[in-house]
Amino acid sequence: MLLRLINFGHILKNSTFNNIKIVYGIDSINIIDRCINNRKALLITSPGFVERGLIDKIKAMTNTIVFVVSDVRPHPQFRDLESLYNKISGVYFEVILAIGGGSVIDSAKFLSVTGNSRTYDFVEKITKEKLPKKSYSLTPIISVPTTAGTGSEVTPYATVWDQEESKKYSLHLPDLFCEFAIYDPALTLSVPMDVTIQTGLDSLSHALESIWNKNANDVTIGYAIKSARLIIKNLVELTNNLNHIARRSDMMLASMYAGMAISKTQTAIAHAASYYITLSKGVPHGIACSFTLPMLIDNIIGKYDFIDDALIEIFGELSSDRLRGVLHKLNVSTEFEYYGIGDSELKKLRASLSSNQRAKNSLVSF
C-alpha cells in the first residue's frame, strides 16, 4: 500500500480499492472541509450523533452543509430508505458526508445512486436486481465511520433489509466506493459495550470468512490476518476499559483491514446464516455472524494448507480453543440452542443457505 503525505494528513491510497483516499488518525475528522472542497454537501447521520451535539461541531468545521438527514435507523429497510430518498429529492448537493456506523454509510450509498432522475424506485429495482446495473450515476461519498465494525466505507456493497420478505439484500455496484474514508478512533470512544463487542465480532467474522473463501487470494488473506490478530489481541481488553484510545485505534484498523479483504471476496457462510438468525430470532448481527465461527474452524482444519497456515498465524495454534475463550470472556455463547435454534430451526436455516450467494463463497459448511 502506498503511503503519500499531503498537506492535511496521511493519505493511504491504493488503486485496488478504486482510489479510495483513506485518512487515519486521532482528530482526522478536522480535515472534513478540505475533503469536501467547496462542494455542496448533504450530511447523513443518526439520532445518536444528534444527541451528542456533533452536528453543530461539523457545521462549525465547514460552511458547505446544505441539508441534514439525521434519522437513519439501524439495519436500514427499504421503507426507511424510501422515506429518506423522498426527503432529499428536491435538494441539490454535490457530495454526501456520511458520519456514523455501517447503517449510516450503507444508507448514504443507497441515496448516492440516481437514474435519469432522482427516483427511489430505480434504486430499489437495481438493488433487487429487477433492473440491469447500468444507466446510473453516483454522488461522491465522504464516509466517517464511528464504529469499528462493518467496513462499509471500503467496500462496494450496501446492506438493505426487507422485514416483509424476511430477506437481506445487497446493493452491489462495481464503483460504489466512497471517495474518502476518514478514520478517527476518537469518535468510537462513546460506543457502548454491547455495540463495541458486536461490531468487533462482525469485523472478526469478515476477516475469517474472507480466508475460507473461494475468492481469497494472498492479498486478501494478508489483510484478514492483520485484522483478526488485532481483534484477538484487543477486543476483550477493550471491554475492560472502553476509554482506551490505543485499543480503540487498533480495533478501527482491524475493521478497515477486514473491510478491504471482503471488498474483494465478499463474506461467506457465517454471514449467510446470520441473516436468517437475525431476522427470525432478533439476534444482533455481530453476534449472529460470529457465534458459529469456532464450529466452522473445527470443520475446516486440515482441509486446506493455506487456511491452516492463516489460522496458526492468527491464533498461534490450529484449534478453535483460543477463539472460544475470547467469546466466553465476551459472554457470547457458541451454542445454537442458546439463541432458540433447535433441530427444526436448523433445517430451516440450512434451507435458507441453499440459494445464498454468500454461502456459495464458502469453502467450509455447517
N, C-alpha and C positions, 0 to 999 in steps of 0.2 A: 504494500500500500504506500502510495506516495504522500509524503508529508510536505506541505507547502505553507510557508508563513506569509500572511498578508497583513495589512496594517490594522486589522481589527481582531486578530486572534489566529489560532492554529486551525487550518482547514485540512481535513483529510479528504482527498479527492481521488476517486477510483472509478474509471470508466466502466468497470464491471457492473457498477451499480448506477448506471445511467447518469454518471457525473453528479450524483448527489453530493452537495457540499456539506460535510459533516463538521460541526463546530462543537468542541467538547471542553468543559471546564467550569469551575465554580464561577458564578455570576456571568456566564456567557450569554444569558438572556439579555444582557445590556447592549448587545450588538444588533438587536432586532431592527432598529431603524435603518441601519446600513444594509441589512439583508432586504428589507422592503424596498429601499432605493427609490423613494419618491412615488411609488405606485399606490393607487387607492386600494386599501386593504379591508377585507372582511375578516373580523375576529370571531372565531368559533371556539367556544369553551363550554364548561359545565357549571351547574349551580355551585359546586364546591369551590370553584375558582372565584365565583362572585362573593361567596361567604367570607373568603379570605381577603377580600378587598383588593385583589390583584388586577382587576380590570382598570381601575384608576391608575395603578402603577404602570401598566402597559401604555395607557394613553399619555402618561407623562413622558414616556420614552420616545413616542412618535406622534406626529400630528396627522398621520395618514389614515387612521381608522375611520371608515365611513359608515360602518354598521356593525352591530354586535349581536351574535347569536349565542346566548348563554344558557340554554335549556336542553343541551344534549343529554340524553338518558343513557345509562349503562346498557350494553348489548343492544344497539340501535335496531329497531324493527322498521319494516317498510312504511308502516303508517306514521311512525315518528319522522322518518326522513321525508315523507311526502309533505308533512306539515312544515318542516324546515325549508324544503325546497321552494314551496309556495311563498314562504315568508320572505325569501330573498329574491324572488323572481323579478321584482322591479328595481333592484339595487344594482348600480353599476360599480363593479370592483375589478381590479386587475390582478390581485393576488389574495390568497387565503392564508391567514395566520391561525394555525390550529394549536391551541395550548391546552393540554390535558392528557388523559390516558388514551388507551387504544380506541375506546369508543368515540372519542372526540376526533382522533386522527382518521379513523375509518369513515366517520360521518363527513369529514372535510373532503375526503377522496370522492365520496358519492356526490357531494354537492359541487365538486370541481368539474364534473362531466356535463357537457352540453351537446345537443344535436344542432340542427339548423336553427333551432330556437331553444330557449331555456325552458324545457318542459320535463316534469317529473317522470311521466310515462315512458319516455325514451330511455331514461337511465334504468328504470325498473326492468324494462324488457331486455336491455343489454345484460343486466345482472342475472336475470333468469334465463338468459340465452334464447330468448324469443326473437331477438334481432341479431344480425351479424355485428361483430365488433369492428365497425368501421363508420365513417362519416360522423365522427365525434370530435370534439375539441376539449382540451383540458386547461383549467386555470391553474397556474403555478401555486404550489403549497409550500409554506414555511412551517415545519412542524416542530413543536417544542414539547416533547413528552414529559409528563410529570409523574409517571410511574416507571418502574423498571420491569417491564413485562412483555408487551405484545410484539415489539419490534416493527410495528406497522410503518413507522417512519422511514424504514429502509427496505420495504417490500412493495411489490406492485399489486397487493391484494387489499381488499376491504371486506370485512365480515358484516353481513346483514342477516338478522334473524327474522323468521316468519312464524310467529306463535300459532297462527291459524292453521298453517300447514305442518306445524311441528317440525320445521326444517331450517337448516342453516344454509345460506347462500354465500358465495364469494364473488365479489366484483373483481375480476382479474383482467386487466388490460396491460399490454406489453410495456406501455410508457406511463403507467400510473405510479410513478415515483415522485417523491417530494423533491422540490428544488433545493431546499435546505433542511437539515435535521440538526437542531440545536439541543445539545445535551448539557443541562445544568443540574448536577446532582443535588444542589441546594434545594431545588424545587421538590425533591422527593422526601425532604425531612418531615413534612407534615402528613405523609401517608401512614394511615393507621396499621396496627399489627396485622389484622386479617388480610388487608389488601397487599401489604408487603409480602406476606407469605404466598398468597395466591398468585401474584404477578411474578414473584421469583420462581415459583414452581412451573408456571407457564413457560417462562424462558428456559428452564431446565428441560422441559418436555420438547420445546423447539430444538434445543441443541441435540438431545439424544435421538430424537426422531429423524433429524437430518443425517444421522450416521447410519442407522439401519434402514436406509432409503435407497431405492433403485436409481434415484437421480444424484446420489452422492458422488463427489469427486475429492481429490486431495485438498483443494482449496476450501470447500465447504466443511470437510471434516476438520481441517485446521481451525477454522472459526468455531466450530462446535466444541472442540476440545478446550479451547481457551474459555469459552462461555461456561461450560459445565464445571471446569476446575474452579473458576471464580465463585460460582454459586455454592458448590460444596464447601468451599473454604469460608464463605462469608454469611450465608443466609441464617443459619442457626445463631451465630454470634450476633448478627444484626438484631435479631429479635430480643436479645438481652439488653440492647442499648440502641433504640431506634434513632437516636441523635448522632450516631457515629458516622460522621461525614465520609470518612475514608471507605468504610464498608458500603455506604450508600453509593459512593462513586464506583466501586468495584462492581456492584450489582447493576448499575446502569451500563457499564462497559459490557458486562455479561449479556444483558438484554440486546445491546447493539450487535455483538458478535453473533448471537443466536439468530437475530433478525436477518443478518447478512447471509447466514447459512440457509435459512428456509426461503430466502428470496430466490434461490436457485433450485432448491429441492422440493419445496412445499413441506407440509407436515405429513404424518403417516398415521398408523393405526390407533395410537393412543388418542390423538385428536379426533379421528373419525368416530371412535367410541364415545368420546366426551360429549359430542353434540346430542346424542340420544340421552345420555345420563343427565346432562344439564336440563334439557327440555322436559324429560319425563319425571325427573326426581328433584329438580331445582338445585342440584349441587353446583356450587360456584365453578366457573370454567377452569380456573387454575388448579383446583383440586381434582375436578373430573378428568382432566387430561394428564394428571401426574400420578395418581394413586396406583395405576396399572403398570408403571414403569419398572418396578422391581420384577414383576412377573414376566414382563417382556424381555428383560435382561436374562432371566433364567432360561427363557425359551430360545434365545439367540446364541448363547455362549457355545463356542466350539464349532459353529457352523460357517463362520467367515473369519479368516485370519485378520483382515483389516478392521473388522468390528471388535474382535478380541483385543487387538493392539490399542485401539482407541479407548476401550473400557478400562484397560490396565493403566493407560496414561491418565485417565480421569480419576479413577478410584484407588489406584495403587494396588489393585487386585482384580482377578477375574471372578467376580462374585457380585451379587446384589446386596450383600450384607451392609456395606457402608451406606448405600442409599436408603435401605430400610431403617438404619439407625438415624439418619437425618430426618426422615419422615416421622419416625417415632418421636423424636425431640420436638418436632413441629406439631405434634398431636394430629397427624394425618394418618388415618387407617388405610391399610392396603387390602382390606377385605371387601368384596362386593356386598356381602350381607350387611355391612355397616351402613351402606347407602341405600338399603332397601331393595337390593337387586338379588332376587333368588333365582332358582333354576328357570322358571317360566320367563322371567325378565331377561335372563341371559340369552334365551333363544331369540327373543325379540331384538336384543342388542346385536346378536350375530347376524340376524336377518337384515338389520339396518346397514351393516357393513358391506353387504354383497354388491351394491351398486355405488359405493362411495369411493370417489377418486383418491382421497387421502389414504384409505385403507389399501388401495391398489399400489400405492407408492411403497408400501412397507415390505421389508424382507423378513419380517417376523409376524407371527399371528398369535392369537389367543390360544 
